[in-house]
Amino acid sequence: MQNWSVVSTETPAQPTRRFRRDIEGLRALAVVFVLIHHASASLLPGGFAGVDMFFVVSGFVITTQLVREVERTGTVNLPGFYARRAKRLLPAAALVLVFTAISSWLFVSRVQWSTIGTDIASAALYVVNWVFAARSVDYLAEDVEPSPVQHFWSLAVEEQFYIIWPLLIIGLSVLGVRLAKHGSSAFPLRATLALGLALVVVLPSLAWSIYYTATSPQQAYFVTTTRLWELGIGALVAVLSPTWERLSPKVGSIVAWVGLVLLVGGVMLITLETPWPGSAALVPTVATALVLIGGFQADATGPVRVLGLSPLVWIGGLSYSLYLWHWPILRTAEWIIGDLNVWLGLLFAALSVIPAWVGYHLVEKPVRYSKRVSKSPRLSLSLGVNFTLIGVVSGLVLVSVAAAPAQQQGEVAIPAEAGEGGGDGPLFPTITPDPAQAAADIPDLYDRGCQVEIADSEVISCPSEVADSGDLTVALVGDSKAAQWASAFDEVAAEEGWRLVSYTKSSCSFTDAVQLRDDEPYEACAEWGVNVEELLTTSERPDVVVTTAVAGGAQDADGNRTPEALAQGYASLWDRLGEEGIPVIALSDTPQPGTDTPVYECVADNMDDPNAECSFGSGDGSGSEALRAGVDASDNATYLDMNQHVCPDGTCPAVYRNVLTYRQGSHITDTLVRVLTPELSSELVPEVERLTSS
């Protein structure tokens, strides 16, 4: 790495350096907003906008330092810049990540360790925002609890910003110098920077943020590309500082007060339903920028009278450490106590000041202000790398511990029908799959890319790898509840000489009814259903369609979600298939566990007697009522009940024939599906033969 020299055509500016108490106050407001929101979202729904305030302030502070360095020395010392970031941010972050790993190991079910460990390692590498973005649209991640390092997504965005920003400043500065050399007069460096940042970062990122928030809001919240414009707004305020310094004190005070009022008012009006970031994020970001702009010349009548109060300045100085600690403290309290009410949430959020203060004075401050470290960028960078490795290792250790086989304290007796000696027959010392690995026990249909994601409507026709030819074709159609049976259908089709093709899409029933997702019409699902029907009635005509789904209702004419509306949608679609000579078999939806704790997590925590602690009463799955009603209303469908085998004798066992029964939500494990293949065959084959014999 080397110094990059940028020879400015302007006389280097010598801005007055002064400690801005209003900036510390802004940081304090931002972190207080976030803490209150996380303590109880109902108390301050819009408190998450504090993160957007941080982005603007960070963009302002970092860009101010970079531009001053260019103007003062003509050089941006990249090793020095990255060294300052490393010693400032990484030691404190590593301390929190180690605490989080230990806390997770002590208080969280083993089934969560692998996910949390991966999150911790990703947080240490500052890429965790992309992990969360991917998980937010992963239908199979429905049981994943809020990560104890969820808040690191914003720190990851900032770190990625810190990597690219000095390089962008260098590039724009070089461009400014070249423009000046080829022009008739000097082209102002700051004008080049401002125009370049606006055209290259702020406007494109803002446009993308608005579009992506409207089309993929879960992902848009986390990804870096939808947030760069917020940091860029702070950068523009910094670059154009000579303009703000010419404001009169009176005008500066008015601008700053307008910004503060807009900021507080906006946070109070933002709700959890507000699309974010998108255009709505302009409110807190522009408001923060106005406070920064006005603060250049605002006199004692400005907001500094409030923002500069000693308690706020103190909190602002501690804001980074406080932000790091508050969320792991809240999550740990929830793991130990259970759900926190408003007052307990506020109490533990306030108590996070203690580890934040201790960490700041024992780790962050000594490293940051060490003369020896400050004199050596190489030492600073080395410390940063080592602290990063500490965070990564702490996460990977948690992952490796989770991957170790469970130490079962007892033995699981198989049911009478599965063993030679009945209920007193063989005993098995292990459970398959290991509860900690249950989420990965899925059919290979997913690995082959057969499942259509929630936002997509394009149909994926997925022929079975073991039953890809035959005189009779069976189409397996539906959501993940249809996909969960794929392995058993593969075996049955191969044995019977059928050709099997699957058409599955996450959270999407095969119906004419208007399905809802997040209380809005699920348009991608409707379009996918139309496309599937067209294929099934033309180029990919099957002999039989088998379908199932978890959905319990759809939107009726009055806008209400009802099972009747869904059943009517099933019947109308199935009858159209009947007109084409394609009969339909509706497969029962598997029952929903009756507790908030996933079955596999319960088993992991009760390995001595899992069935006694984790089994639940049998019942229809949430989708079965509408499926059965659709069959009753259609002349072209029959109902096939597999729940009598999933939950024999009126009980859904947590462990059946030494097999873990449930994975995410109400999905059954692929291992159980394979165990139940003979039962599926006994139910399915006669029905298919009956329907296709005429």
N, C-alpha and C positions, 0 to 999 in steps of 0.2 A: 504494500500500500504506500502511496506517496502523497506529497502535497500537490494540490492542483492550484496553479497560479492563474488568477484572473486579473488582468491589468485594467483598472477602471479608468474611463475617460473623464470621470468627474473628480473634483476635489473631494477627497474622503471626508464624509460628514463626521462630525464629532458630537453625536447626540448626548444630551445630558442623561447620565445614568442616575436613576433614583429608585428607591424602593417604593413600589406602588402598592399601598395597603388595599386599594380597591380590588386588585387582582387576587390577593390572598382572600379577601372577603368573597369574591366570586367563587373561588375554589371551595370555600367553606359552605356557601349556599349549595353548590353542586353536590358535594358529598352528603350534606344533611338531607337534601331532597332524595338522594338515592337510598340513604339509610332508612328514612321514614317509609319510602315505598317498599323496600324489601322487608321491613319489619311488619308492615301490613299494607298490602296494595290498596285495600279499601280506604285507608286513611288518606293516602295521597296517590291516586291512580297515575297522575302524570309525573310522579317523581323520577321516573326513569330518564326523563329529559335532562337530568343532571349530567348524564354521560355526554350528551351533546354539548353541554356547556364546557365540559372538560376538553372536548375535542377542539373547540374554538380557542380556548385559552392556550392549549398546548401548541396549536398551529401558530398562534401569535408569538408565544415566548421563544419557540425554537427558531422561527423564521427571523425574528428580531436579532437573535444571536448570530445567525448565519450571515445576514445582510450586513450587520455591523462589522463582522470579520472580513468580509469581502471589501468593504469600503475602507477599512482601517489598514489592512495589510495587502490587499490584492490577492489574498490566498485563502482557500478553505482547507484547513488542516483536517483531512478526513480521519486519520488515526486519533487525533486529539478529540474530535467530535464524538466518534464512537466510543472512545475511552470514557468520556464524561458520562455518556448515556449508560454505559455498562456499570460503572461504579455507583451511579445514582439509583438505578432501577433494579438490577439483578440480585444483589445480596438480600434485600428485603423480600423480594418475590420468592426466592429460594427458601427462606425461613418459613414463609406461609405455606408453601407447597409441602415441605417436610411435615409441618404440623398437620396439614390436611390428610396426608397419607397415613400418619399415625392415628389420627382421629377416625378415619374411615376403617382402618384395620380393627380398631377397638369397638366401634359402635354400629357398624353397618353390616348387613348380611353379606356373606361371602359371595353371593351371586352378583353383587354390585361392584366387587373389587376390580374386576377386569376393566369394566367401563370407566370407573373412577380413575384407576391407574393410568389408563390410556389418556384420559382427560388431563391428568396431572402432567404427564410427559409432554403432551401437546401444548399445555399452558407454559411449561418451562421453555419450550422452543418457540413460543408465541405464534402458533398456527392454530390454536384451539378454536378460533372463530370459524374457521373453515370446517372443522370437525362438527361443531354445533350446527352449522348451516346444512351439512349433509344429513345429520341426524334429524333435523327438524322436519324433513320430508320422508324419513324412513318409516314406513308403516309398521315395520317389525320392531321399532324401538318404542312401542307404546307403553311398555312397563318401565322404561328408564326414568328414574327420578331426577329432579333438578340437580345438576352437578354441583358439588361443593366448590368447584372452580369456574362456575358459570360466568362470574363477573370478569374473568380473565379475557373474555372475548374482546372487550374494549381495549384492554392493555395490549392485546395482540395486534389490533388495528393500529394503535399508536406506534408500536415497535416496528411494524412494517412501514409505517409512514416515516419513521426516523431513518430507516435504511435507504429509502428512495429519495427523500426530500433534499438532502445536501447534494446528491447527484443531479437532481433537477435544477437546483439553484445554480450549480456550476454550469450546467448546459445552457441555461438562459442567460447567465452572465457572459459566457463566451459569445453567445449570439449577440448580446448587446454591444460588446466590444467590436465585433466584426461589422455590425451595422454602423457604428460610429466611424470606423475607419473608412467605410465606403460612402459615407454621407458627407454633405457639405458642412454639417455641424455635428457636434457631439450628440449622440442619441442617449438620453438619460438612462442610466442603469436601472433605476427603480421603475421607470416607465416600462422598460423591457420586461422586468420581472413581473410587474402587475398584469400586463397584457398577456404574457406567456402563461402565468398561473391561471388566469381567468379562462383562457382558451383551451389550455391543455388539461387542466384538472377540474376547476370549479364547475364550469358549465356542463361539460360532458358527464361528470360524476353526478351532478344534480339531476340532469335529464335521465340518466340511467336509474338513479334512485327512485324517481317518480314512476318510471315505467315498471321497474322490477318489484317495487312495493305493491303496485296494482296487480301484477301477474303472479308473483311468488313471494308473498309477504313474509313467510317463515324464514326463507333463505335470505331475503333482502335485509332483514334485521341484523344479521351477523356479518355479512361479507364486507370486505374492505372497500370494494369498488363503490358501494352505495354510501360510504361515509367520508371518503376523501374530500368531498366538497366542503364538509363542515370544518375540517382542519384547514382547508384552503381559504375559507372565509377569514379565519384567524390570521393566516399568512398574508392575505391582502391588506388587512388592517395594519400589520407590521410593515409591509413594504411601502404603504402610503403614509407612514407616520409623519413625514415632513408636512403633508397637507393638514393633518389633524393638529399639529403643533402651531399652526397659524390661526386656529380658532380662538375666539375671545373666551375668557373665563366664563362669561355669562352663557354663551352659546354652548360651550363644553359642558357646563352643569346641566343645561336643559336637555342636551342630547343624552347624557348619561342617565338622567332621571327617567326620561322616556324609555330608555332601554331597560332599566331596572323594573319599572312598572309593567312593561310589556312582558318581561321575563317571568316575574312572579305571577302575573295574571294568566299568562299562557300555561304555566305549569299547573295552575289550579283548574284550568278548563280542559286540559288534555285528559283523555280517558284511556282505558285499556283497549277500547274498540277503535281508537284513532289509528288509521293506517300509518305505519312508521318504518323507516324514516320518511321517505317521500317528501311532498311539499309541506306537510304539517311541521316537519322539523325546521323549516325556515323560521318559525316563531322564536324558539329559544336560541337558535344560532345567531340570527340577525340581532335579536335583543342583546345577547352577550357581546356581540361586536359593537353595538352602540354604546354599551357601558365602557368598553375598552377605548373606543374613539373619544368619547367625552372625557374620559379620565386623563387624557394627555394635557388638557388645559383647565379642567374644571377646578374651581376654587373651593374654599371651605364649605360653600353652600351646596356642593354636589353630593352624590351618593356616598362619597368617601366618609361622610359623617356617620353613615350606617355601616357600610362595608368595612370601614377602617377601624371599627371598634376592636379593642384588644382581644376579646374572646373569639371573634370571627377570624382575626389575623392568626391567632394561635391554632384554631381548627384548620385554617387554610394551610398553615405550615405542616400540619400533620395529615393533610388530606390524602396523600398517596398511601401512606401506611394504614390509615383508617379505612380507606377503600379496599385495600388488600385483605384486611383482617375481618371486616364486619360480616361478610357472607359465610366464610367457613365457620365463624362463631355461631351464627344463626342456624346453619345446617346441623352443626354438632348438637346444639340445644334441641333441635327437633328430633334428632336421632335418639337422644337420651330421654326427653320428656314426652315427645309426641307433638302433635300440632300445637303451635303457639297462638294464644289469643293476642289481641292488639297490645295489651299491656306487657305481656311477657316478651313479645317481639321487640317493642320499644326498649325494654329493659336490657335485653341481650345485645341489641344494636348499640346502646349506650355503653355497655360493659366492654365492647370491642375497643373502646378507647384505651383500655389498660394494656392489652398486648400490642396495640399500635404504638403507644408511647414507649413501652419497653423495647420493642423492636427498633423503633426510630433511634433511641439513645444508645442501645447496645450493639446494633448491627449497622443500620443505615447511615447514621451520622458519623461514627468512627471511620467507616470506609470512605465515605464521601469527602470528608474533610482531612483525611490523612495526608500530610505533606509528602510523605514518601510515595504514596500511591499517585498523588496529583502530579508529581514531577515525572512520572514514568507512564506514558500511554500504554507501553507494552505490558507493564505490571497491571494496569487497570483492565486492559482487555483480557489478560490472563485470569484475573480474578473473576471477571464476568463470565468467561467460559467455564471456569470451575464451578461457580455458583449455578450456572445453567445445568451443568452435568449433575450436580447434586439434586436439582429438581427433577431431571429426567430419570435418574436412577431411583429416586423415591417412588416415582410412578411405576417404573418397570418392575420394581420389587413387589409392589402390590399386585401387578398383573401376574407375575410368576407364582406368587403365593396362591392366587385364585386358580391358577392352572393345575396346581398340585391336586392329586386325587383326594376326595373327601375321606376323612377318617370316620367311618360309620361306627357308632357305638353299639348298635344292635343288629339284628338280622330281620329281613322282611320275608314273611311267609307268603308264598304264592297261593292264589285261590284254588279251591278244590279241583276245578275243571282243568287246571294247568299242570297238575302234578300227579304222579302215580299214587301217592299216599293220601290224596285229598288235602284237607287243611292241615294235617299233621305231616305232610310230605316234605319235600326238599326245602331247605332254607338257603337264601342267597345273601351273601355278605355285602353285595354292592348294588347300587342303583344306577340304571342306565337310561338316559345319559346322566352324567354328573350334574346335579342341580345348578352348579356354577356355570355350566356350559349349555344349559337348556336353550338359551336364545339362539344358539347356533345349530340346533337340531331341527333343521328345516329341509324340505325336499330340494333336490338339485335343480329343480325348475328355476329357482332364484339365481343360482350360479350360472345357469345357461342364459340368463337375461330374458326369461319368458314373461315375467311379471311386468305389466305396464304400470309406470309410476302414476301417482295421483294427478299430476298436472297434465299428463299426456293423454291423447285420444287415439293415437295410431294403434292399430291392431297388430299384435304379435301372434302369429300362428306358430305353435310350438309342438311339432310332432314328437312323440315319445321316442327315446333312443333305443328302447328294447321292444317296442311294439309299433313299428313305423310302416307296417304293411299288413294287408289282410283284406278279405272280402267284405268285412263289415267295419264301418268307421263310427267310433264314439267320440263325440266332442264334449270335453269337460270345460264348462263355462261358468264364470262368476268372479267373486272377489278372493281374498286370501283364504277364506273358509273352503272354497273349492280347491285352491292350490294346495291346501294342507293334505288333501287326500291323493295327491298326484302319485306318490310312490306305490300306494296300494293299487291304484288304477293301472299303473305300469305293469305290475305283476299279473293282475287279473287279465288285462288285455293280451299280454304276451302268452299266457297260458291258454287263453281261448282263441288265439289267432286273430284278434281284432287289430284294427289300426286305431291308435289313440292320438288325438290332437287336443291340446289345451289352449284356451283363450281366457286369460285371467288379468284382472286389473285391481289394484289396491283400492279397498273401500268402495267397490262399485258392484251393485247388483245388476243382473241381466234382466231388465224390466223396462216397460214403457213409462213407468211412473216418474214424476219429477223428484229426484233424490236431492237431498240437501247435504252440504258440507259447510261447517262453520256458519250455519243458518242461512246460507245462500244456495241457490240452485247449483247443483254440481254439473256444470255444463260439459266438462271434459268427459264425465261418465256417460252422459246422455249421448254425446257424439260417438263415443266408443261403442256403445250399445247398438246404435244405428249401423255403424261400420261392421260390427260382428254379424248382425242379422243379414246384412247384404252378402257377406261372404258365405254364411251358412246356407243361404237360399240360392246361391249361384255357383261360384267356382270351387267352393270347398264344402259342398253339401255332405253332411254326415247322415248316418242311418238313425242315430239316436243322439239327443242332447241330454247331458246330465248337468244340473246346475244346483248351486246352493249359495247362501249369502248370510252375512251377519245382520244386515239392516233390518230393523223392526218396523219401520214406517217410511212413508213418503208424503210429499205435500199434496193435500187435496185442493179442491176448488176454492175453499175458504182460506187457504194458506196455512192450515194446520197439518202437523205431521201425524199421520194415522196409519195403522197396519192395513186398514181397508183400502186406502189409496195404493199402497204398495202391492197388495194382492190383486187389485184390479189391473194394475200395470203388468204384473206377471201373466195374468190370464189372457189379456189382449195380445201380448207378444207370443205366448205359447200357442194360442189359437191360430195366429198367422203362420207359425211354423207348421202347425197341423195341416193347414191348407196346402202346404208344400210337401206333405207326406213325411214330416220329421217329428216323431213323438218326443216327449220331454219327460225326464225323470227328475223330480225335485228331491234332493237329499237333505235330510234334517240338519239344522245348524247345531253344532256342539254346544252343550250347556255352559253358561257363564258361572265362574266361581263366585261365591257369595260374599267374598271379603275383598278389601282393598289390597291386601298383601297378595302378590302373585303366588300361585300354588308352589312353583319351583323354589321361590324364596322361603316359603314356609317349610318346605321339606329340608332345605339346606340348614335351617335353624333348628330342626327337630328330627335329626337323623336317627335318634334312638327309637322313635315310634311315629313315623311320618303320617301313617294312615289315621291314627287316632287324633292327631292334631290338625291335619290339613285336608282331609276328605270333606266332601260337602254333599248335600242332598241333591238327588237327580231332579232334572226339570228340563223343559224345552230351552233350547238356545234362543237368544233374542230374535233371531230371524225365522224360527220355525213356524210361529203362528201365521205370519203372512205367506210363507211358502205353502203351508197346508191349506190356507184359505184360497190361495191362487189355484191349487190343484182342484179344490171343490168347485171353483167357478169356471174351470176350463174343461173342455171336452177332449183335450189332447195331452193331459199330464197325469202322472201317478206319483204317489209320495212314498219314499223309501226311508224308513226310520232306522238309523244306525246308533241312536242314543241308547238303545237297549243293550248294546255291546260296549259302548264307551262308559256307560254307567250301569253296570249290572246290578240287579237286586235293589234298584232304587237309590243307589249310592254311587257318587263319582269318586272313586278312590284316588288318592294322590299318587300312589304307587300300585301298579297292577302288573302281576307276573314279573316282579322286580324291575318294571319299567316305569320311569317317571311319566306321568300322563300329560301334564300341561306345560306349555311354554308361555309365550307372550299372551296376555289377556285370556281369551277363551279358546285359543288355538291349542290343539293337541300336538305332542311331539311327533316328529317323523318316525321315531322308533316305535311308538305306540301304533301309529298308522300301519307300519309294517307288520306288527304283531296281530293287528285286526284284519289283515288281508283275507284270511279264510272266511271271516264273518262277512266282510264286504262281498266276497265272491258268492257266498250262499244267498245273499239278498239281491245282488245286482244281476248275476248271470240269468237266473230264471226270468226276471222281469225284462231284460233285453231280448231274450229269446222269444218271449211272448209277444213283445211289441213288434218284432221284426219277422215273425213267422207268417203273417198274413200277406 
